[in-house]
Amino acid sequence: MKTKVKKWLVKHGNAICAVAVSLASLSSLCCRGCWYQPEEPEGLKEFAKNHME
């Protein structure tokens, strides 16, 4: 069983890698963080200015 799996992985390894790379690059495009920009809280600039040294 172990040798069959190893042979199959060696035979199809390039295709598995290509699919993994393409899915990884597409998954980052689906992330909500690419398009979501949170609203700045009121008073943030004043708070930052008062706490910066």
PQR file of N, CA, C, O and H, with PARSE charges and radii, in Angstrom:
ATOM      1  N   MET A   1       0.824  -1.190   0.000 -0.4000 1.5000
ATOM      2  CA  MET A   1       0.000   0.000   0.000 -0.0000 2.0000
ATOM      3  C   MET A   1       0.874   1.262   0.000  0.5500 1.7000
ATOM      4  O   MET A   1       0.609   2.208  -0.742 -0.5500 1.4000
ATOM      5  N   LYS A   2       1.913   1.266   0.836 -0.4000 1.5000
ATOM      6  CA  LYS A   2       2.786   2.426   0.939 -0.0000 2.0000
ATOM      7  C   LYS A   2       3.510   2.682  -0.380  0.5500 1.7000
ATOM      8  O   LYS A   2       3.676   3.831  -0.789 -0.5500 1.4000
ATOM      9  H   LYS A   2       2.128   0.498   1.439  0.4000 1.0000
ATOM     10  N   THR A   3       3.934   1.627  -1.034 -0.4000 1.5000
ATOM     11  CA  THR A   3       4.652   1.800  -2.301 -0.0000 2.0000
ATOM     12  C   THR A   3       3.709   2.276  -3.404  0.5500 1.7000
ATOM     13  O   THR A   3       4.114   3.049  -4.273 -0.5500 1.4000
ATOM     14  H   THR A   3       3.799   0.693  -0.702  0.4000 1.0000
ATOM     15  N   LYS A   4       2.450   1.819  -3.376 -0.4000 1.5000
ATOM     16  CA  LYS A   4       1.486   2.273  -4.381 -0.0000 2.0000
ATOM     17  C   LYS A   4       1.218   3.771  -4.237  0.5500 1.7000
ATOM     18  O   LYS A   4       1.142   4.495  -5.230 -0.5500 1.4000
ATOM     19  H   LYS A   4       2.122   1.191  -2.670  0.4000 1.0000
ATOM     20  N   VAL A   5       1.077   4.220  -3.007 -0.4000 1.5000
ATOM     21  CA  VAL A   5       0.843   5.645  -2.762 -0.0000 2.0000
ATOM     22  C   VAL A   5       2.058   6.455  -3.182  0.5500 1.7000
ATOM     23  O   VAL A   5       1.923   7.515  -3.793 -0.5500 1.4000
ATOM     24  H   VAL A   5       1.138   3.631  -2.201  0.4000 1.0000
ATOM     25  N   LYS A   6       3.226   5.964  -2.860 -0.4000 1.5000
ATOM     26  CA  LYS A   6       4.453   6.668  -3.215 -0.0000 2.0000
ATOM     27  C   LYS A   6       4.601   6.761  -4.736  0.5500 1.7000
ATOM     28  O   LYS A   6       4.965   7.815  -5.257 -0.5500 1.4000
ATOM     29  H   LYS A   6       3.336   5.103  -2.364  0.4000 1.0000
ATOM     30  N   LYS A   7       4.325   5.681  -5.439 -0.4000 1.5000
ATOM     31  CA  LYS A   7       4.408   5.695  -6.899 -0.0000 2.0000
ATOM     32  C   LYS A   7       3.390   6.667  -7.489  0.5500 1.7000
ATOM     33  O   LYS A   7       3.688   7.397  -8.435 -0.5500 1.4000
ATOM     34  H   LYS A   7       4.029   4.825  -5.015  0.4000 1.0000
ATOM     35  N   TRP A   8       2.183   6.668  -6.917 -0.4000 1.5000
ATOM     36  CA  TRP A   8       1.140   7.557  -7.415 -0.0000 2.0000
ATOM     37  C   TRP A   8       1.530   9.023  -7.188  0.5500 1.7000
ATOM     38  O   TRP A   8       1.310   9.865  -8.058 -0.5500 1.4000
ATOM     39  H   TRP A   8       1.941   6.076  -6.149  0.4000 1.0000
ATOM     40  N   LEU A   9       2.105   9.326  -6.023 -0.4000 1.5000
ATOM     41  CA  LEU A   9       2.528  10.692  -5.732 -0.0000 2.0000
ATOM     42  C   LEU A   9       3.663  11.132  -6.643  0.5500 1.7000
ATOM     43  O   LEU A   9       3.691  12.278  -7.091 -0.5500 1.4000
ATOM     44  H   LEU A   9       2.283   8.642  -5.316  0.4000 1.0000
ATOM     45  N   VAL A  10       4.596  10.233  -6.920 -0.4000 1.5000
ATOM     46  CA  VAL A  10       5.705  10.564  -7.812 -0.0000 2.0000
ATOM     47  C   VAL A  10       5.178  10.813  -9.225  0.5500 1.7000
ATOM     48  O   VAL A  10       5.636  11.722  -9.916 -0.5500 1.4000
ATOM     49  H   VAL A  10       4.573   9.301  -6.556  0.4000 1.0000
ATOM     50  N   LYS A  11       4.225  10.007  -9.639 -0.4000 1.5000
ATOM     51  CA  LYS A  11       3.680  10.146 -10.993 -0.0000 2.0000
ATOM     52  C   LYS A  11       2.864  11.425 -11.149  0.5500 1.7000
ATOM     53  O   LYS A  11       2.961  12.090 -12.180 -0.5500 1.4000
ATOM     54  H   LYS A  11       3.853   9.268  -9.077  0.4000 1.0000
ATOM     55  N   HIS A  12       2.065  11.781 -10.153 -0.4000 1.5000
ATOM     56  CA  HIS A  12       1.147  12.914 -10.260 -0.0000 2.0000
ATOM     57  C   HIS A  12       1.566  14.116  -9.416  0.5500 1.7000
ATOM     58  O   HIS A  12       0.770  15.036  -9.229 -0.5500 1.4000
ATOM     59  H   HIS A  12       1.986  11.240  -9.315  0.4000 1.0000
ATOM     60  N   GLY A  13       2.761  14.129  -8.917 -0.4000 1.5000
ATOM     61  CA  GLY A  13       3.219  15.195  -8.027 -0.0000 2.0000
ATOM     62  C   GLY A  13       3.197  16.573  -8.660  0.5500 1.7000
ATOM     63  O   GLY A  13       2.811  17.545  -8.011 -0.5500 1.4000
ATOM     64  H   GLY A  13       3.407  13.381  -9.069  0.4000 1.0000
ATOM     65  N   ASN A  14       3.609  16.672  -9.922 -0.4000 1.5000
ATOM     66  CA  ASN A  14       3.620  17.972 -10.598 -0.0000 2.0000
ATOM     67  C   ASN A  14       2.214  18.533 -10.744  0.5500 1.7000
ATOM     68  O   ASN A  14       2.006  19.731 -10.552 -0.5500 1.4000
ATOM     69  H   ASN A  14       3.923  15.882 -10.449  0.4000 1.0000
ATOM     70  N   ALA A  15       1.260  17.699 -11.077 -0.4000 1.5000
ATOM     71  CA  ALA A  15      -0.116  18.164 -11.222 -0.0000 2.0000
ATOM     72  C   ALA A  15      -0.695  18.586  -9.874  0.5500 1.7000
ATOM     73  O   ALA A  15      -1.402  19.590  -9.789 -0.5500 1.4000
ATOM     74  H   ALA A  15       1.429  16.726 -11.234  0.4000 1.0000
ATOM     75  N   ILE A  16      -0.400  17.832  -8.830 -0.4000 1.5000
ATOM     76  CA  ILE A  16      -0.870  18.182  -7.489 -0.0000 2.0000
ATOM     77  C   ILE A  16      -0.294  19.531  -7.074  0.5500 1.7000
ATOM     78  O   ILE A  16      -1.006  20.365  -6.514 -0.5500 1.4000
ATOM     79  H   ILE A  16       0.174  17.016  -8.899  0.4000 1.0000
ATOM     80  N   CYS A  17       0.967  19.744  -7.340 -0.4000 1.5000
ATOM     81  CA  CYS A  17       1.617  21.004  -6.998 -0.0000 2.0000
ATOM     82  C   CYS A  17       1.011  22.167  -7.781  0.5500 1.7000
ATOM     83  O   CYS A  17       0.784  23.238  -7.218 -0.5500 1.4000
ATOM     84  H   CYS A  17       1.546  19.067  -7.794  0.4000 1.0000
ATOM     85  N   ALA A  18       0.752  21.970  -9.055 -0.4000 1.5000
ATOM     86  CA  ALA A  18       0.169  23.027  -9.881 -0.0000 2.0000
ATOM     87  C   ALA A  18      -1.225  23.411  -9.384  0.5500 1.7000
ATOM     88  O   ALA A  18      -1.566  24.593  -9.333 -0.5500 1.4000
ATOM     89  H   ALA A  18       0.936  21.100  -9.513  0.4000 1.0000
ATOM     90  N   VAL A  19      -2.015  22.426  -9.024 -0.4000 1.5000
ATOM     91  CA  VAL A  19      -3.354  22.707  -8.497 -0.0000 2.0000
ATOM     92  C   VAL A  19      -3.254  23.447  -7.169  0.5500 1.7000
ATOM     93  O   VAL A  19      -4.000  24.397  -6.934 -0.5500 1.4000
ATOM     94  H   VAL A  19      -1.738  21.466  -9.066  0.4000 1.0000
ATOM     95  N   ALA A  20      -2.354  23.031  -6.312 -0.4000 1.5000
ATOM     96  CA  ALA A  20      -2.189  23.677  -5.009 -0.0000 2.0000
ATOM     97  C   ALA A  20      -1.761  25.134  -5.166  0.5500 1.7000
ATOM     98  O   ALA A  20      -2.270  26.006  -4.461 -0.5500 1.4000
ATOM     99  H   ALA A  20      -1.747  22.259  -6.502  0.4000 1.0000
ATOM    100  N   VAL A  21      -0.846  25.404  -6.071 -0.4000 1.5000
ATOM    101  CA  VAL A  21      -0.385  26.777  -6.287 -0.0000 2.0000
ATOM    102  C   VAL A  21      -1.506  27.637  -6.849  0.5500 1.7000
ATOM    103  O   VAL A  21      -1.680  28.776  -6.416 -0.5500 1.4000
ATOM    104  H   VAL A  21      -0.433  24.696  -6.643  0.4000 1.0000
ATOM    105  N   SER A  22      -2.262  27.121  -7.796 -0.4000 1.5000
ATOM    106  CA  SER A  22      -3.352  27.914  -8.379 -0.0000 2.0000
ATOM    107  C   SER A  22      -4.457  28.168  -7.363  0.5500 1.7000
ATOM    108  O   SER A  22      -5.017  29.264  -7.335 -0.5500 1.4000
ATOM    109  H   SER A  22      -2.121  26.196  -8.147  0.4000 1.0000
ATOM    110  N   LEU A  23      -4.785  27.193  -6.532 -0.4000 1.5000
ATOM    111  CA  LEU A  23      -5.809  27.400  -5.512 -0.0000 2.0000
ATOM    112  C   LEU A  23      -5.336  28.377  -4.443  0.5500 1.7000
ATOM    113  O   LEU A  23      -6.128  29.177  -3.944 -0.5500 1.4000
ATOM    114  H   LEU A  23      -4.330  26.302  -6.554  0.4000 1.0000
ATOM    115  N   ALA A  24      -4.079  28.324  -4.093 -0.4000 1.5000
ATOM    116  CA  ALA A  24      -3.555  29.244  -3.091 -0.0000 2.0000
ATOM    117  C   ALA A  24      -3.596  30.683  -3.593  0.5500 1.7000
ATOM    118  O   ALA A  24      -3.912  31.596  -2.830 -0.5500 1.4000
ATOM    119  H   ALA A  24      -3.436  27.674  -4.498  0.4000 1.0000
ATOM    120  N   SER A  25      -3.284  30.890  -4.853 -0.4000 1.5000
ATOM    121  CA  SER A  25      -3.315  32.254  -5.389 -0.0000 2.0000
ATOM    122  C   SER A  25      -4.742  32.766  -5.518  0.5500 1.7000
ATOM    123  O   SER A  25      -4.978  33.963  -5.355 -0.5500 1.4000
ATOM    124  H   SER A  25      -3.027  30.149  -5.473  0.4000 1.0000
ATOM    125  N   LEU A  26      -5.693  31.894  -5.807 -0.4000 1.5000
ATOM    126  CA  LEU A  26      -7.090  32.319  -5.909 -0.0000 2.0000
ATOM    127  C   LEU A  26      -7.719  32.550  -4.545  0.5500 1.7000
ATOM    128  O   LEU A  26      -8.597  33.403  -4.411 -0.5500 1.4000
ATOM    129  H   LEU A  26      -5.501  30.921  -5.939  0.4000 1.0000
ATOM    130  N   SER A  27      -7.298  31.820  -3.546 -0.4000 1.5000
ATOM    131  CA  SER A  27      -7.920  31.954  -2.229 -0.0000 2.0000
ATOM    132  C   SER A  27      -7.645  33.323  -1.623  0.5500 1.7000
ATOM    133  O   SER A  27      -8.479  33.833  -0.875 -0.5500 1.4000
ATOM    134  H   SER A  27      -6.585  31.127  -3.654  0.4000 1.0000
ATOM    135  N   SER A  28      -6.511  33.928  -1.920 -0.4000 1.5000
ATOM    136  CA  SER A  28      -6.231  35.257  -1.381 -0.0000 2.0000
ATOM    137  C   SER A  28      -7.146  36.308  -1.999  0.5500 1.7000
ATOM    138  O   SER A  28      -7.425  37.326  -1.366 -0.5500 1.4000
ATOM    139  H   SER A  28      -5.834  33.514  -2.527  0.4000 1.0000
ATOM    140  N   LEU A  29      -7.615  36.081  -3.213 -0.4000 1.5000
ATOM    141  CA  LEU A  29      -8.536  37.020  -3.849 -0.0000 2.0000
ATOM    142  C   LEU A  29      -9.921  36.959  -3.229  0.5500 1.7000
ATOM    143  O   LEU A  29     -10.679  37.927  -3.299 -0.5500 1.4000
ATOM    144  H   LEU A  29      -7.388  35.254  -3.727  0.4000 1.0000
ATOM    145  N   CYS A  30     -10.252  35.843  -2.631 -0.4000 1.5000
ATOM    146  CA  CYS A  30     -11.565  35.677  -2.021 -0.0000 2.0000
ATOM    147  C   CYS A  30     -11.618  36.233  -0.603  0.5500 1.7000
ATOM    148  O   CYS A  30     -12.689  36.287   0.002 -0.5500 1.4000
ATOM    149  H   CYS A  30      -9.637  35.056  -2.574  0.4000 1.0000
ATOM    150  N   CYS A  31     -10.509  36.633  -0.085 -0.4000 1.5000
ATOM    151  CA  CYS A  31     -10.446  37.119   1.289 -0.0000 2.0000
ATOM    152  C   CYS A  31     -11.162  38.452   1.409  0.5500 1.7000
ATOM    153  O   CYS A  31     -10.992  39.338   0.571 -0.5500 1.4000
ATOM    154  H   CYS A  31      -9.639  36.589  -0.576  0.4000 1.0000
ATOM    155  N   ARG A  32     -11.949  38.585   2.436 -0.4000 1.5000
ATOM    156  CA  ARG A  32     -12.693  39.810   2.659 -0.0000 2.0000
ATOM    157  C   ARG A  32     -11.760  40.976   2.943  0.5500 1.7000
ATOM    158  O   ARG A  32     -12.128  42.126   2.702 -0.5500 1.4000
ATOM    159  H   ARG A  32     -12.087  37.866   3.116  0.4000 1.0000
ATOM    160  N   GLY A  33     -10.583  40.712   3.441 -0.4000 1.5000
ATOM    161  CA  GLY A  33      -9.645  41.766   3.792 -0.0000 2.0000
ATOM    162  C   GLY A  33      -9.158  42.570   2.604  0.5500 1.7000
ATOM    163  O   GLY A  33      -8.692  43.695   2.786 -0.5500 1.4000
ATOM    164  H   GLY A  33     -10.284  39.778   3.638  0.4000 1.0000
ATOM    165  N   CYS A  34      -9.248  42.043   1.408 -0.4000 1.5000
ATOM    166  CA  CYS A  34      -8.789  42.780   0.236 -0.0000 2.0000
ATOM    167  C   CYS A  34      -9.664  43.997  -0.037  0.5500 1.7000
ATOM    168  O   CYS A  34      -9.165  45.022  -0.503 -0.5500 1.4000
ATOM    169  H   CYS A  34      -9.627  41.130   1.261  0.4000 1.0000
ATOM    170  N   TRP A  35     -10.948  43.902   0.244 -0.4000 1.5000
ATOM    171  CA  TRP A  35     -11.874  44.975  -0.097 -0.0000 2.0000
ATOM    172  C   TRP A  35     -12.452  45.676   1.127  0.5500 1.7000
ATOM    173  O   TRP A  35     -13.062  46.736   0.988 -0.5500 1.4000
ATOM    174  H   TRP A  35     -11.353  43.070   0.623  0.4000 1.0000
ATOM    175  N   TYR A  36     -12.282  45.130   2.287 -0.4000 1.5000
ATOM    176  CA  TYR A  36     -12.888  45.679   3.485 -0.0000 2.0000
ATOM    177  C   TYR A  36     -11.947  46.671   4.140  0.5500 1.7000
ATOM    178  O   TYR A  36     -10.823  46.324   4.500 -0.5500 1.4000
ATOM    179  H   TYR A  36     -11.787  44.269   2.400  0.4000 1.0000
ATOM    180  N   GLN A  37     -12.401  47.891   4.293 -0.4000 1.5000
ATOM    181  CA  GLN A  37     -11.620  48.887   4.996 -0.0000 2.0000
ATOM    182  C   GLN A  37     -12.474  49.394   6.154  0.5500 1.7000
ATOM    183  O   GLN A  37     -13.504  50.028   5.927 -0.5500 1.4000
ATOM    184  H   GLN A  37     -13.315  48.172   4.000  0.4000 1.0000
ATOM    185  N   PRO A  38     -12.063  49.125   7.381 -0.5600 1.5000
ATOM    186  CA  PRO A  38     -12.891  49.511   8.515  0.2800 2.0000
ATOM    187  C   PRO A  38     -12.997  51.030   8.652  0.5500 1.7000
ATOM    188  O   PRO A  38     -12.097  51.769   8.252 -0.5500 1.4000
ATOM    189  N   GLU A  39     -14.096  51.471   9.214 -0.4000 1.5000
ATOM    190  CA  GLU A  39     -14.307  52.893   9.441 -0.0000 2.0000
ATOM    191  C   GLU A  39     -13.439  53.347  10.610  0.5500 1.7000
ATOM    192  O   GLU A  39     -13.317  52.648  11.616 -0.5500 1.4000
ATOM    193  H   GLU A  39     -14.828  50.872   9.538  0.4000 1.0000
ATOM    194  N   GLU A  40     -12.848  54.505  10.466 -0.4000 1.5000
ATOM    195  CA  GLU A  40     -11.983  55.031  11.520 -0.0000 2.0000
ATOM    196  C   GLU A  40     -12.850  55.510  12.690  0.5500 1.7000
ATOM    197  O   GLU A  40     -13.791  56.277  12.484 -0.5500 1.4000
ATOM    198  H   GLU A  40     -12.947  55.073   9.649  0.4000 1.0000
ATOM    199  N   PRO A  41     -12.547  55.073  13.893 -0.5600 1.5000
ATOM    200  CA  PRO A  41     -13.339  55.493  15.049  0.2800 2.0000
ATOM    201  C   PRO A  41     -13.222  57.000  15.287  0.5500 1.7000
ATOM    202  O   PRO A  41     -12.209  57.619  14.959 -0.5500 1.4000
ATOM    203  N   GLU A  42     -14.276  57.574  15.862 -0.4000 1.5000
ATOM    204  CA  GLU A  42     -14.251  59.005  16.162 -0.0000 2.0000
ATOM    205  C   GLU A  42     -13.209  59.284  17.230  0.5500 1.7000
ATOM    206  O   GLU A  42     -13.096  58.542  18.206 -0.5500 1.4000
ATOM    207  H   GLU A  42     -15.098  57.072  16.128  0.4000 1.0000
ATOM    208  N   GLY A  43     -12.452  60.351  17.044 -0.4000 1.5000
ATOM    209  CA  GLY A  43     -11.455  60.759  18.022 -0.0000 2.0000
ATOM    210  C   GLY A  43     -10.149  59.994  17.971  0.5500 1.7000
ATOM    211  O   GLY A  43      -9.319  60.143  18.867 -0.5500 1.4000
ATOM    212  H   GLY A  43     -12.544  60.954  16.251  0.4000 1.0000
ATOM    213  N   LEU A  44      -9.945  59.182  16.952 -0.4000 1.5000
ATOM    214  CA  LEU A  44      -8.718  58.382  16.870 -0.0000 2.0000
ATOM    215  C   LEU A  44      -7.482  59.259  16.693  0.5500 1.7000
ATOM    216  O   LEU A  44      -6.450  59.017  17.320 -0.5500 1.4000
ATOM    217  H   LEU A  44     -10.620  59.061  16.224  0.4000 1.0000
ATOM    218  N   LYS A  45      -7.585  60.275  15.843 -0.4000 1.5000
ATOM    219  CA  LYS A  45      -6.432  61.153  15.609 -0.0000 2.0000
ATOM    220  C   LYS A  45      -6.069  61.925  16.871  0.5500 1.7000
ATOM    221  O   LYS A  45      -4.890  62.085  17.184 -0.5500 1.4000
ATOM    222  H   LYS A  45      -8.423  60.471  15.334  0.4000 1.0000
ATOM    223  N   GLU A  46      -7.074  62.404  17.595 -0.4000 1.5000
ATOM    224  CA  GLU A  46      -6.812  63.118  18.850 -0.0000 2.0000
ATOM    225  C   GLU A  46      -6.177  62.187  19.876  0.5500 1.7000
ATOM    226  O   GLU A  46      -5.238  62.574  20.572 -0.5500 1.4000
ATOM    227  H   GLU A  46      -8.033  62.274  17.340  0.4000 1.0000
ATOM    228  N   PHE A  47      -6.681  60.970  19.970 -0.4000 1.5000
ATOM    229  CA  PHE A  47      -6.134  59.989  20.894 -0.0000 2.0000
ATOM    230  C   PHE A  47      -4.681  59.694  20.568  0.5500 1.7000
ATOM    231  O   PHE A  47      -3.829  59.660  21.456 -0.5500 1.4000
ATOM    232  H   PHE A  47      -7.444  60.655  19.404  0.4000 1.0000
ATOM    233  N   ALA A  48      -4.403  59.481  19.296 -0.4000 1.5000
ATOM    234  CA  ALA A  48      -3.035  59.182  18.867 -0.0000 2.0000
ATOM    235  C   ALA A  48      -2.112  60.366  19.133  0.5500 1.7000
ATOM    236  O   ALA A  48      -0.975  60.195  19.573 -0.5500 1.4000
ATOM    237  H   ALA A  48      -5.095  59.508  18.574  0.4000 1.0000
ATOM    238  N   LYS A  49      -2.617  61.570  18.858 -0.4000 1.5000
ATOM    239  CA  LYS A  49      -1.798  62.768  19.073 -0.0000 2.0000
ATOM    240  C   LYS A  49      -1.484  62.947  20.558  0.5500 1.7000
ATOM    241  O   LYS A  49      -0.370  63.335  20.908 -0.5500 1.4000
ATOM    242  H   LYS A  49      -3.540  61.708  18.501  0.4000 1.0000
ATOM    243  N   ASN A  50      -2.446  62.670  21.431 -0.4000 1.5000
ATOM    244  CA  ASN A  50      -2.249  62.825  22.870 -0.0000 2.0000
ATOM    245  C   ASN A  50      -1.343  61.762  23.462  0.5500 1.7000
ATOM    246  O   ASN A  50      -0.730  61.991  24.504 -0.5500 1.4000
ATOM    247  H   ASN A  50      -3.352  62.355  21.147  0.4000 1.0000
ATOM    248  N   HIS A  51      -1.245  60.610  22.825 -0.4000 1.5000
ATOM    249  CA  HIS A  51      -0.460  59.509  23.381 -0.0000 2.0000
ATOM    250  C   HIS A  51       0.884  59.289  22.673  0.5500 1.7000
ATOM    251  O   HIS A  51       1.629  58.376  23.027 -0.5500 1.4000
ATOM    252  H   HIS A  51      -1.743  60.424  21.979  0.4000 1.0000
ATOM    253  N   MET A  52       1.186  60.105  21.700 -0.4000 1.5000
ATOM    254  CA  MET A  52       2.491  60.018  21.026 -0.0000 2.0000
ATOM    255  C   MET A  52       3.489  60.865  21.794  0.5500 1.7000
ATOM    256  O   MET A  52       3.164  61.970  22.229 -0.5500 1.4000
ATOM    257  H   MET A  52       0.580  60.847  21.412  0.4000 1.0000
ATOM    258  N   GLU A  53       4.677  60.367  21.959 -0.4000 1.5000
ATOM    259  CA  GLU A  53       5.717  61.114  22.658 -0.0000 2.0000
ATOM    260  C   GLU A  53       6.868  61.391  21.752  0.5500 1.7000
ATOM    261  O   GLU A  53       7.845  62.014  22.168 -0.5500 1.4000
ATOM    262  H   GLU A  53       4.942  59.470  21.606  0.4000 1.0000
TER
END
